[in-house]
Amino acid sequence: MKRFALIGAAGYIADRHMKAIKETGNQLVCASDRFDVMGRIDRYSPETEFFLEHENLDKYMDDLRMRGAPIDYVSICTPNYMHPSHIRFALRNGADAICEKPLVIFPEDIHIIKDIETETGKKVYTVLQLRYHPTILKLKKEIEEAGNKIHDIDLSYITTRGKWYFKSWKGDIQKSGGVATNIGIHFFDMLTWIFGNVKENIVHVYDHNKAAGYLQLEKARVRWFLSLDSNDLPKAATDKGMRTFRSITVDNKEVEFSGGFTDLHTITYQNILNGNGFGIDDARESIELTNFVRNSKPVGLRGEYHPFLVK
């Protein structure tokens, strides 16, 4: 049984981490969050020590270490911009880190945390759960069997958000990384994992609530569109009262993976505990891709742009 701490326990994604810790037969020893209504923790680990101040969590973990009962892993579910400091905190406290996406926002932080990995001898793992999705694994196998064929892909993801979003840290590009990072990085990781690294990256539109562009990968041409704006929903979605629309087509064939997400965090934890988790270098390509998108000057409707941009 491994001993876990969790930072950011009130965030919605923390629920999946608590579930994964319990389902893999491990113990959530302590957790922290600024938000003080934490009834959700009772479903998984009511005996967990809980702290509102990060400094008190730090003290508690240090006391445990001095008593010979250190924390083995720190799960990080905090806002994106806090990840680098919380990863450092975990490593310097003698624990491995398991960090939600994106591992970091800015590529320069990759080099820093890799150096701390070397210095401390501890490991940083990242959550790339789409790599464990059965449909995505099947697609990866099919692409490998197709050899060097270049595939045509359209990625469309619209997940509408209210006014609150842009007043929270998610709406601050320095804290979230912007729309391409905050809602797109899992898709970009999945695409580069299957179809190879980026050879060309063109941004057609980039705004606070949407982004679109074109990627030339080693084995794919990708037109992508990401949006938080309900006005971008296609009629097929609005007719059904849907506020989210997700579509990935490969060579004009839909890749259906709307289900199958229930246990992916538990599978992620199982692989980490078995020594097969994804680390810093696995996350690098998508972090550099989204950083380029965020800092590029959009070219407008030129070249191979996503058909949703016509609307």
C-alpha positions as YAML, in Angstrom:
chain: A
units: angstrom
residues:
- id: 1
  name: MET
  ca: [0.00, 0.00, 0.00]
- id: 2
  name: LYS
  ca: [1.37, 3.38, -1.07]
- id: 3
  name: ARG
  ca: [0.72, 6.60, 0.83]
- id: 4
  name: PHE
  ca: [-0.70, 9.56, -1.08]
- id: 5
  name: ALA
  ca: [-1.16, 13.29, -0.59]
- id: 6
  name: LEU
  ca: [-3.46, 15.28, -2.88]
- id: 7
  name: ILE
  ca: [-3.34, 19.02, -3.62]
- id: 8
  name: GLY
  ca: [-6.45, 20.67, -5.08]
- id: 9
  name: ALA
  ca: [-8.96, 18.31, -3.50]
- id: 10
  name: ALA
  ca: [-12.02, 20.47, -4.30]
- id: 11
  name: GLY
  ca: [-11.47, 20.56, -8.06]
- id: 12
  name: TYR
  ca: [-13.81, 18.39, -10.14]
- id: 13
  name: ILE
  ca: [-10.95, 16.25, -11.49]
- id: 14
  name: ALA
  ca: [-9.75, 15.42, -7.94]
- id: 15
  name: ASP
  ca: [-12.72, 13.09, -7.59]
- id: 16
  name: ARG
  ca: [-11.23, 10.80, -10.24]
- id: 17
  name: HIS
  ca: [-7.86, 10.80, -8.47]
- id: 18
  name: MET
  ca: [-9.41, 9.92, -5.11]
- id: 19
  name: LYS
  ca: [-11.31, 7.10, -6.79]
- id: 20
  name: ALA
  ca: [-8.13, 5.85, -8.48]
- id: 21
  name: ILE
  ca: [-6.17, 5.90, -5.21]
- id: 22
  name: LYS
  ca: [-8.87, 3.85, -3.51]
- id: 23
  name: GLU
  ca: [-9.41, 1.43, -6.39]
- id: 24
  name: THR
  ca: [-5.70, 0.66, -6.66]
- id: 25
  name: GLY
  ca: [-5.67, -0.30, -2.97]
- id: 26
  name: ASN
  ca: [-3.72, 2.68, -1.67]
- id: 27
  name: GLN
  ca: [-4.21, 5.27, 1.06]
- id: 28
  name: LEU
  ca: [-4.99, 8.97, 0.77]
- id: 29
  name: VAL
  ca: [-3.21, 10.16, 3.91]
- id: 30
  name: CYS
  ca: [-3.67, 13.92, 3.52]
- id: 31
  name: ALA
  ca: [-5.14, 16.51, 1.18]
- id: 32
  name: SER
  ca: [-5.44, 20.26, 0.85]
- id: 33
  name: ASP
  ca: [-7.54, 22.92, -0.85]
- id: 34
  name: ARG
  ca: [-8.50, 26.54, -0.22]
- id: 35
  name: PHE
  ca: [-12.17, 25.56, -0.52]
- id: 36
  name: ASP
  ca: [-13.45, 24.27, 2.82]
- id: 37
  name: VAL
  ca: [-16.55, 22.25, 1.87]
- id: 38
  name: MET
  ca: [-15.06, 18.84, 1.21]
- id: 39
  name: GLY
  ca: [-17.87, 16.34, 1.70]
- id: 40
  name: ARG
  ca: [-16.82, 14.48, -1.46]
- id: 41
  name: ILE
  ca: [-13.77, 13.09, 0.31]
- id: 42
  name: ASP
  ca: [-16.04, 11.04, 2.60]
- id: 43
  name: ARG
  ca: [-16.91, 8.71, -0.28]
- id: 44
  name: TYR
  ca: [-13.33, 7.57, -0.58]
- id: 45
  name: SER
  ca: [-11.35, 8.34, 2.54]
- id: 46
  name: PRO
  ca: [-13.08, 10.03, 5.49]
- id: 47
  name: GLU
  ca: [-10.02, 9.50, 7.71]
- id: 48
  name: THR
  ca: [-7.82, 11.66, 5.44]
- id: 49
  name: GLU
  ca: [-6.23, 14.67, 7.12]
- id: 50
  name: PHE
  ca: [-7.40, 17.86, 5.39]
- id: 51
  name: PHE
  ca: [-5.74, 21.28, 5.32]
- id: 52
  name: LEU
  ca: [-6.90, 24.64, 4.01]
- id: 53
  name: GLU
  ca: [-3.38, 26.08, 3.93]
- id: 54
  name: HIS
  ca: [-0.66, 24.55, 1.78]
- id: 55
  name: GLU
  ca: [1.91, 25.45, 4.45]
- id: 56
  name: ASN
  ca: [0.13, 23.20, 6.96]
- id: 57
  name: LEU
  ca: [0.15, 20.33, 4.47]
- id: 58
  name: ASP
  ca: [3.88, 20.91, 4.03]
- id: 59
  name: LYS
  ca: [4.43, 20.79, 7.79]
- id: 60
  name: TYR
  ca: [2.33, 17.64, 8.17]
- id: 61
  name: MET
  ca: [4.21, 15.83, 5.40]
- id: 62
  name: ASP
  ca: [7.53, 16.87, 6.93]
- id: 63
  name: ASP
  ca: [6.42, 15.53, 10.32]
- id: 64
  name: LEU
  ca: [5.46, 12.22, 8.68]
- id: 65
  name: ARG
  ca: [8.85, 12.00, 7.00]
- id: 66
  name: MET
  ca: [10.71, 12.61, 10.26]
- id: 67
  name: ARG
  ca: [8.60, 9.89, 11.94]
- id: 68
  name: GLY
  ca: [9.60, 7.41, 9.24]
- id: 69
  name: ALA
  ca: [6.22, 7.34, 7.49]
- id: 70
  name: PRO
  ca: [6.75, 9.53, 4.41]
- id: 71
  name: ILE
  ca: [4.31, 10.23, 1.59]
- id: 72
  name: ASP
  ca: [5.11, 8.19, -1.54]
- id: 73
  name: TYR
  ca: [3.11, 10.16, -4.12]
- id: 74
  name: VAL
  ca: [1.61, 13.64, -4.36]
- id: 75
  name: SER
  ca: [-1.35, 13.92, -6.73]
- id: 76
  name: ILE
  ca: [-1.67, 17.43, -8.19]
- id: 77
  name: CYS
  ca: [-5.13, 18.64, -9.24]
- id: 78
  name: THR
  ca: [-4.60, 22.39, -8.90]
- id: 79
  name: PRO
  ca: [-5.06, 25.14, -11.53]
- id: 80
  name: ASN
  ca: [-2.64, 24.86, -14.46]
- id: 81
  name: TYR
  ca: [-0.34, 27.70, -13.45]
- id: 82
  name: MET
  ca: [0.32, 26.14, -10.05]
- id: 83
  name: HIS
  ca: [1.59, 22.84, -11.42]
- id: 84
  name: PRO
  ca: [5.32, 23.68, -11.60]
- id: 85
  name: SER
  ca: [5.50, 24.84, -7.97]
- id: 86
  name: HIS
  ca: [3.47, 21.88, -6.69]
- id: 87
  name: ILE
  ca: [5.61, 19.45, -8.68]
- id: 88
  name: ARG
  ca: [8.70, 20.98, -7.05]
- id: 89
  name: PHE
  ca: [7.01, 20.68, -3.67]
- id: 90
  name: ALA
  ca: [6.37, 16.96, -4.19]
- id: 91
  name: LEU
  ca: [9.87, 16.13, -5.41]
- id: 92
  name: ARG
  ca: [11.65, 18.13, -2.70]
- id: 93
  name: ASN
  ca: [9.51, 16.38, -0.07]
- id: 94
  name: GLY
  ca: [10.78, 13.01, -1.27]
- id: 95
  name: ALA
  ca: [7.64, 11.99, -3.16]
- id: 96
  name: ASP
  ca: [6.90, 11.22, -6.79]
- id: 97
  name: ALA
  ca: [4.42, 13.59, -8.46]
- id: 98
  name: ILE
  ca: [1.29, 12.64, -10.43]
- id: 99
  name: CYS
  ca: [0.13, 15.80, -12.18]
- id: 100
  name: GLU
  ca: [-3.03, 16.53, -14.15]
- id: 101
  name: LYS
  ca: [-2.92, 18.03, -17.63]
- id: 102
  name: PRO
  ca: [-1.27, 20.19, -18.70]
- id: 103
  name: LEU
  ca: [1.88, 19.15, -16.89]
- id: 104
  name: VAL
  ca: [3.10, 22.74, -17.34]
- id: 105
  name: ILE
  ca: [1.98, 25.66, -19.51]
- id: 106
  name: PHE
  ca: [5.37, 26.95, -20.61]
- id: 107
  name: PRO
  ca: [8.08, 24.75, -22.18]
- id: 108
  name: GLU
  ca: [10.85, 26.36, -20.12]
- id: 109
  name: ASP
  ca: [9.35, 24.77, -17.00]
- id: 110
  name: ILE
  ca: [10.00, 21.32, -18.48]
- id: 111
  name: HIS
  ca: [13.76, 21.76, -18.20]
- id: 112
  name: ILE
  ca: [13.51, 22.99, -14.62]
- id: 113
  name: ILE
  ca: [11.44, 20.10, -13.31]
- id: 114
  name: LYS
  ca: [13.61, 17.59, -15.20]
- id: 115
  name: ASP
  ca: [16.64, 19.01, -13.37]
- id: 116
  name: ILE
  ca: [14.83, 18.64, -10.02]
- id: 117
  name: GLU
  ca: [13.94, 15.05, -10.95]
- id: 118
  name: THR
  ca: [17.65, 14.36, -11.40]
- id: 119
  name: GLU
  ca: [18.57, 16.22, -8.24]
- id: 120
  name: THR
  ca: [16.04, 14.44, -6.01]
- id: 121
  name: GLY
  ca: [15.91, 11.03, -7.68]
- id: 122
  name: LYS
  ca: [12.10, 11.28, -7.74]
- id: 123
  name: LYS
  ca: [9.80, 10.98, -10.74]
- id: 124
  name: VAL
  ca: [7.16, 13.19, -12.34]
- id: 125
  name: TYR
  ca: [4.19, 11.45, -13.96]
- id: 126
  name: THR
  ca: [1.50, 13.10, -16.04]
- id: 127
  name: VAL
  ca: [-2.11, 12.09, -16.73]
- id: 128
  name: LEU
  ca: [-2.57, 11.32, -20.43]
- id: 129
  name: GLN
  ca: [-5.63, 9.15, -20.05]
- id: 130
  name: LEU
  ca: [-6.70, 9.18, -23.71]
- id: 131
  name: ARG
  ca: [-3.69, 6.97, -24.40]
- id: 132
  name: TYR
  ca: [-5.48, 4.23, -22.48]
- id: 133
  name: HIS
  ca: [-8.86, 4.61, -24.18]
- id: 134
  name: PRO
  ca: [-9.74, 1.38, -26.05]
- id: 135
  name: THR
  ca: [-10.87, 3.24, -29.19]
- id: 136
  name: ILE
  ca: [-7.70, 5.33, -29.28]
- id: 137
  name: LEU
  ca: [-5.51, 2.24, -28.78]
- id: 138
  name: LYS
  ca: [-7.32, 0.55, -31.66]
- id: 139
  name: LEU
  ca: [-6.81, 3.61, -33.87]
- id: 140
  name: LYS
  ca: [-3.10, 3.72, -33.03]
- id: 141
  name: LYS
  ca: [-2.72, 0.08, -34.04]
- id: 142
  name: GLU
  ca: [-4.54, 0.69, -37.34]
- id: 143
  name: ILE
  ca: [-2.34, 3.68, -38.17]
- id: 144
  name: GLU
  ca: [0.82, 1.71, -37.42]
- id: 145
  name: GLU
  ca: [-0.38, -1.10, -39.70]
- id: 146
  name: ALA
  ca: [-1.06, 1.45, -42.48]
- id: 147
  name: GLY
  ca: [2.64, 2.25, -42.67]
- id: 148
  name: ASN
  ca: [3.64, 5.71, -43.90]
- id: 149
  name: LYS
  ca: [0.26, 6.71, -45.31]
- id: 150
  name: ILE
  ca: [-0.67, 10.36, -44.71]
- id: 151
  name: HIS
  ca: [-4.15, 10.64, -43.18]
- id: 152
  name: ASP
  ca: [-6.63, 13.54, -43.27]
- id: 153
  name: ILE
  ca: [-8.09, 14.50, -39.89]
- id: 154
  name: ASP
  ca: [-10.70, 16.99, -38.73]
- id: 155
  name: LEU
  ca: [-10.83, 17.65, -34.99]
- id: 156
  name: SER
  ca: [-13.82, 19.63, -33.67]
- id: 157
  name: TYR
  ca: [-14.43, 20.24, -29.99]
- id: 158
  name: ILE
  ca: [-16.95, 22.75, -28.68]
- id: 159
  name: THR
  ca: [-17.67, 22.77, -24.95]
- id: 160
  name: THR
  ca: [-19.72, 25.83, -24.07]
- id: 161
  name: ARG
  ca: [-19.02, 27.83, -20.92]
- id: 162
  name: GLY
  ca: [-20.88, 30.61, -19.12]
- id: 163
  name: LYS
  ca: [-19.70, 34.04, -18.03]
- id: 164
  name: TRP
  ca: [-18.12, 32.62, -14.85]
- id: 165
  name: TYR
  ca: [-15.43, 30.91, -16.94]
- id: 166
  name: PHE
  ca: [-13.80, 34.14, -18.05]
- id: 167
  name: LYS
  ca: [-13.75, 35.55, -14.51]
- id: 168
  name: SER
  ca: [-12.00, 32.44, -13.17]
- id: 169
  name: TRP
  ca: [-8.38, 31.41, -13.60]
- id: 170
  name: LYS
  ca: [-9.47, 29.40, -16.65]
- id: 171
  name: GLY
  ca: [-10.16, 32.64, -18.53]
- id: 172
  name: ASP
  ca: [-6.71, 34.08, -17.75]
- id: 173
  name: ILE
  ca: [-4.26, 32.98, -20.45]
- id: 174
  name: GLN
  ca: [-1.29, 33.26, -18.08]
- id: 175
  name: LYS
  ca: [-2.99, 30.95, -15.59]
- id: 176
  name: SER
  ca: [-4.70, 28.44, -17.89]
- id: 177
  name: GLY
  ca: [-2.59, 28.69, -21.04]
- id: 178
  name: GLY
  ca: [-5.61, 29.76, -23.07]
- id: 179
  name: VAL
  ca: [-8.28, 27.76, -24.85]
- id: 180
  name: ALA
  ca: [-5.91, 25.55, -26.89]
- id: 181
  name: THR
  ca: [-4.10, 24.43, -23.75]
- id: 182
  name: ASN
  ca: [-7.00, 24.21, -21.35]
- id: 183
  name: ILE
  ca: [-9.45, 22.22, -23.48]
- id: 184
  name: GLY
  ca: [-7.26, 21.00, -26.33]
- id: 185
  name: ILE
  ca: [-4.06, 19.56, -24.91]
- id: 186
  name: HIS
  ca: [-5.40, 15.99, -24.45]
- id: 187
  name: PHE
  ca: [-6.47, 15.92, -28.10]
- id: 188
  name: PHE
  ca: [-3.15, 17.32, -29.30]
- id: 189
  name: ASP
  ca: [-1.28, 14.78, -27.20]
- id: 190
  name: MET
  ca: [-3.40, 11.96, -28.61]
- id: 191
  name: LEU
  ca: [-2.88, 13.11, -32.21]
- id: 192
  name: THR
  ca: [0.89, 13.50, -31.94]
- id: 193
  name: TRP
  ca: [1.16, 10.18, -30.06]
- id: 194
  name: ILE
  ca: [-0.59, 8.37, -32.92]
- id: 195
  name: PHE
  ca: [0.41, 10.35, -36.01]
- id: 196
  name: GLY
  ca: [3.87, 11.64, -35.09]
- id: 197
  name: ASN
  ca: [5.53, 14.92, -34.26]
- id: 198
  name: VAL
  ca: [4.67, 18.34, -35.65]
- id: 199
  name: LYS
  ca: [6.26, 19.34, -38.98]
- id: 200
  name: GLU
  ca: [4.12, 22.45, -39.61]
- id: 201
  name: ASN
  ca: [1.86, 24.45, -37.30]
- id: 202
  name: ILE
  ca: [-0.42, 27.19, -38.68]
- id: 203
  name: VAL
  ca: [-2.91, 29.15, -36.58]
- id: 204
  name: HIS
  ca: [-5.94, 30.55, -38.42]
- id: 205
  name: VAL
  ca: [-7.90, 31.98, -35.47]
- id: 206
  name: TYR
  ca: [-6.96, 32.58, -31.85]
- id: 207
  name: ASP
  ca: [-9.25, 34.35, -29.41]
- id: 208
  name: HIS
  ca: [-10.17, 34.17, -25.72]
- id: 209
  name: ASN
  ca: [-12.97, 31.70, -26.43]
- id: 210
  name: LYS
  ca: [-11.90, 29.82, -29.58]
- id: 211
  name: ALA
  ca: [-8.94, 28.75, -31.64]
- id: 212
  name: ALA
  ca: [-8.40, 26.95, -34.93]
- id: 213
  name: GLY
  ca: [-5.52, 25.91, -37.09]
- id: 214
  name: TYR
  ca: [-3.73, 23.35, -39.24]
- id: 215
  name: LEU
  ca: [-1.10, 20.80, -38.27]
- id: 216
  name: GLN
  ca: [1.12, 18.80, -40.54]
- id: 217
  name: LEU
  ca: [2.20, 15.74, -38.58]
- id: 218
  name: GLU
  ca: [4.48, 12.93, -39.74]
- id: 219
  name: LYS
  ca: [1.46, 10.83, -40.75]
- id: 220
  name: ALA
  ca: [-1.44, 13.28, -40.85]
- id: 221
  name: ARG
  ca: [-2.87, 16.55, -42.06]
- id: 222
  name: VAL
  ca: [-5.02, 17.97, -39.26]
- id: 223
  name: ARG
  ca: [-7.61, 20.74, -39.37]
- id: 224
  name: TRP
  ca: [-8.61, 21.56, -35.80]
- id: 225
  name: PHE
  ca: [-11.23, 23.77, -34.16]
- id: 226
  name: LEU
  ca: [-11.73, 24.38, -30.41]
- id: 227
  name: SER
  ca: [-14.39, 26.63, -28.91]
- id: 228
  name: LEU
  ca: [-16.20, 27.64, -25.73]
- id: 229
  name: ASP
  ca: [-18.83, 29.60, -27.68]
- id: 230
  name: SER
  ca: [-22.36, 28.15, -27.97]
- id: 231
  name: ASN
  ca: [-22.77, 30.01, -31.27]
- id: 232
  name: ASP
  ca: [-20.26, 27.59, -32.81]
- id: 233
  name: LEU
  ca: [-22.37, 24.49, -32.06]
- id: 234
  name: PRO
  ca: [-23.57, 22.76, -35.25]
- id: 235
  name: LYS
  ca: [-27.29, 22.40, -35.85]
- id: 236
  name: ALA
  ca: [-27.09, 18.66, -35.19]
- id: 237
  name: ALA
  ca: [-26.09, 19.48, -31.61]
- id: 238
  name: THR
  ca: [-28.44, 22.39, -30.93]
- id: 239
  name: ASP
  ca: [-31.44, 20.44, -32.25]
- id: 240
  name: LYS
  ca: [-30.78, 17.90, -29.47]
- id: 241
  name: GLY
  ca: [-30.22, 20.57, -26.81]
- id: 242
  name: MET
  ca: [-26.55, 19.63, -26.51]
- id: 243
  name: ARG
  ca: [-24.06, 22.14, -25.13]
- id: 244
  name: THR
  ca: [-21.01, 20.07, -26.07]
- id: 245
  name: PHE
  ca: [-19.97, 18.72, -29.46]
- id: 246
  name: ARG
  ca: [-16.96, 16.52, -30.09]
- id: 247
  name: SER
  ca: [-15.91, 14.98, -33.37]
- id: 248
  name: ILE
  ca: [-12.73, 13.47, -34.77]
- id: 249
  name: THR
  ca: [-12.75, 12.12, -38.31]
- id: 250
  name: VAL
  ca: [-9.86, 10.19, -39.85]
- id: 251
  name: ASP
  ca: [-10.05, 9.91, -43.63]
- id: 252
  name: ASN
  ca: [-13.73, 10.99, -43.41]
- id: 253
  name: LYS
  ca: [-14.59, 8.24, -40.90]
- id: 254
  name: GLU
  ca: [-15.83, 9.25, -37.45]
- id: 255
  name: VAL
  ca: [-13.77, 8.01, -34.49]
- id: 256
  name: GLU
  ca: [-16.38, 7.43, -31.78]
- id: 257
  name: PHE
  ca: [-14.99, 7.62, -28.25]
- id: 258
  name: SER
  ca: [-17.65, 9.49, -26.27]
- id: 259
  name: GLY
  ca: [-17.83, 6.61, -23.77]
- id: 260
  name: GLY
  ca: [-15.18, 4.57, -22.01]
- id: 261
  name: PHE
  ca: [-13.79, 7.33, -19.78]
- id: 262
  name: THR
  ca: [-15.00, 5.99, -16.41]
- id: 263
  name: ASP
  ca: [-11.90, 4.06, -15.38]
- id: 264
  name: LEU
  ca: [-9.11, 5.79, -17.28]
- id: 265
  name: HIS
  ca: [-7.65, 7.53, -14.22]
- id: 266
  name: THR
  ca: [-7.58, 4.23, -12.34]
- id: 267
  name: ILE
  ca: [-5.79, 2.62, -15.29]
- id: 268
  name: THR
  ca: [-3.38, 5.57, -15.30]
- id: 269
  name: TYR
  ca: [-2.60, 5.02, -11.62]
- id: 270
  name: GLN
  ca: [-2.17, 1.26, -12.11]
- id: 271
  name: ASN
  ca: [0.43, 1.89, -14.79]
- id: 272
  name: ILE
  ca: [2.27, 4.47, -12.70]
- id: 273
  name: LEU
  ca: [2.38, 2.11, -9.71]
- id: 274
  name: ASN
  ca: [3.68, -0.64, -12.01]
- id: 275
  name: GLY
  ca: [6.48, 1.63, -13.23]
- id: 276
  name: ASN
  ca: [4.96, 2.21, -16.68]
- id: 277
  name: GLY
  ca: [3.45, 5.69, -16.34]
- id: 278
  name: PHE
  ca: [3.95, 8.59, -18.74]
- id: 279
  name: GLY
  ca: [6.57, 11.13, -17.73]
- id: 280
  name: ILE
  ca: [7.84, 14.59, -18.61]
- id: 281
  name: ASP
  ca: [9.18, 13.75, -22.07]
- id: 282
  name: ASP
  ca: [5.87, 12.14, -23.05]
- id: 283
  name: ALA
  ca: [4.11, 15.47, -22.44]
- id: 284
  name: ARG
  ca: [6.69, 17.64, -24.21]
- id: 285
  name: GLU
  ca: [5.32, 17.60, -27.78]
- id: 286
  name: SER
  ca: [1.81, 18.79, -26.87]
- id: 287
  name: ILE
  ca: [3.17, 21.46, -24.50]
- id: 288
  name: GLU
  ca: [5.42, 22.88, -27.21]
- id: 289
  name: LEU
  ca: [2.59, 22.65, -29.76]
- id: 290
  name: THR
  ca: [0.12, 24.64, -27.63]
- id: 291
  name: ASN
  ca: [2.80, 27.15, -26.65]
- id: 292
  name: PHE
  ca: [3.42, 27.82, -30.36]
- id: 293
  name: VAL
  ca: [-0.33, 28.22, -30.98]
- id: 294
  name: ARG
  ca: [-0.65, 30.67, -28.09]
- id: 295
  name: ASN
  ca: [2.21, 32.84, -29.35]
- id: 296
  name: SER
  ca: [1.51, 32.75, -33.09]
- id: 297
  name: LYS
  ca: [-0.07, 35.48, -35.16]
- id: 298
  name: PRO
  ca: [-3.26, 34.09, -36.75]
- id: 299
  name: VAL
  ca: [-3.20, 34.12, -40.55]
- id: 300
  name: GLY
  ca: [-6.99, 34.21, -41.04]
- id: 301
  name: LEU
  ca: [-8.93, 32.08, -43.50]
- id: 302
  name: ARG
  ca: [-6.05, 31.00, -45.71]
- id: 303
  name: GLY
  ca: [-4.93, 27.56, -46.77]
- id: 304
  name: GLU
  ca: [-6.30, 24.38, -45.15]
- id: 305
  name: TYR
  ca: [-8.64, 25.81, -42.52]
- id: 306
  name: HIS
  ca: [-11.37, 24.03, -40.58]
- id: 307
  name: PRO
  ca: [-14.82, 24.13, -42.26]
- id: 308
  name: PHE
  ca: [-16.45, 25.47, -39.05]
- id: 309
  name: LEU
  ca: [-14.60, 28.75, -39.64]
- id: 310
  name: VAL
  ca: [-16.83, 29.48, -42.62]
- id: 311
  name: LYS
  ca: [-19.71, 29.90, -40.16]
...
